[in-house]
Amino acid sequence: MFQLSIEEMSLLDDQLKGISDAAYRRPPAGQYQAVVESAKLSRSKQGAPMVVWGLRIADPPYNGFPILKFSPLSTENGDGLRIFVSDCNKLNVHFSSISELPDVLSQLEGKRVGIWVEPKDQIYNVRITDLFGDAKATGGSNTSHSGLLNGIRRRALLGQRPESTGVSNE
């Protein structure tokens, strides 16, 4: 039978203490802040080009949970490419030629974004909602009114009445 040394067990125990249980629980449907850790050009099982986004939730209690977003760059009806361009525009990344794609993908990395996730079997439907700032540059979310607006959007998406925001229209 395989056995660990006392030193190995001690080291693994120390590492185990640092692991958050929340990082392994599947988050429910909802809006979260996430960091774009990677954006890579790939191909679907059918061979169609797509972008695979590696996202990591940055909101407690699911801080650290990894999420993949798939953006097909379909040539059939253009919807996939149109959605990808829309996502990039929301993140202040603009391009006019597919030849710019390598630069576009590198610009996406490090962005702190708002995402809407909806669990579906073993995967998630993921939508980019907005930009919260560059995680590398700011070290955290920006301090604009994004949080307030996202709370209102979240309640609206869940069919709840928005609470008073304390902001006057006068």
Rosetta blueprint (number, residue, H / E / L):
1 M L
2 F L
3 Q L
4 L L
5 S L
6 I H
7 E H
8 E H
9 M H
10 S H
11 L H
12 L H
13 D H
14 D H
15 Q H
16 L H
17 K H
18 G L
19 I L
20 S L
21 D H
22 A H
23 A H
24 Y H
25 R L
26 R L
27 P L
28 P L
29 A L
30 G E
31 Q E
32 Y E
33 Q E
34 A E
35 V E
36 V E
37 E E
38 S E
39 A E
40 K E
41 L E
42 S E
43 R E
44 S L
45 K L
46 Q L
47 G L
48 A L
49 P E
50 M E
51 V E
52 V E
53 W E
54 G E
55 L E
56 R E
57 I E
58 A L
59 D L
60 P L
61 P L
62 Y L
63 N L
64 G L
65 F L
66 P E
67 I E
68 L E
69 K E
70 F E
71 S E
72 P E
73 L L
74 S L
75 T L
76 E L
77 N L
78 G L
79 D H
80 G H
81 L H
82 R H
83 I H
84 F H
85 V H
86 S H
87 D H
88 C H
89 N H
90 K H
91 L L
92 N L
93 V L
94 H L
95 F L
96 S L
97 S L
98 I H
99 S H
100 E H
101 L H
102 P H
103 D H
104 V H
105 L H
106 S H
107 Q H
108 L H
109 E L
110 G L
111 K E
112 R E
113 V E
114 G E
115 I E
116 W E
117 V E
118 E E
119 P E
120 K E
121 D L
122 Q L
123 I E
124 Y E
125 N E
126 V E
127 R E
128 I E
129 T E
130 D E
131 L E
132 F E
133 G E
134 D E
135 A H
136 K H
137 A H
138 T H
139 G L
140 G L
141 S L
142 N L
143 T L
144 S L
145 H L
146 S H
147 G H
148 L H
149 L H
150 N H
151 G H
152 I H
153 R H
154 R H
155 R H
156 A H
157 L H
158 L L
159 G L
160 Q L
161 R L
162 P L
163 E L
164 S L
165 T L
166 G L
167 V L
168 S L
169 N L
170 E L
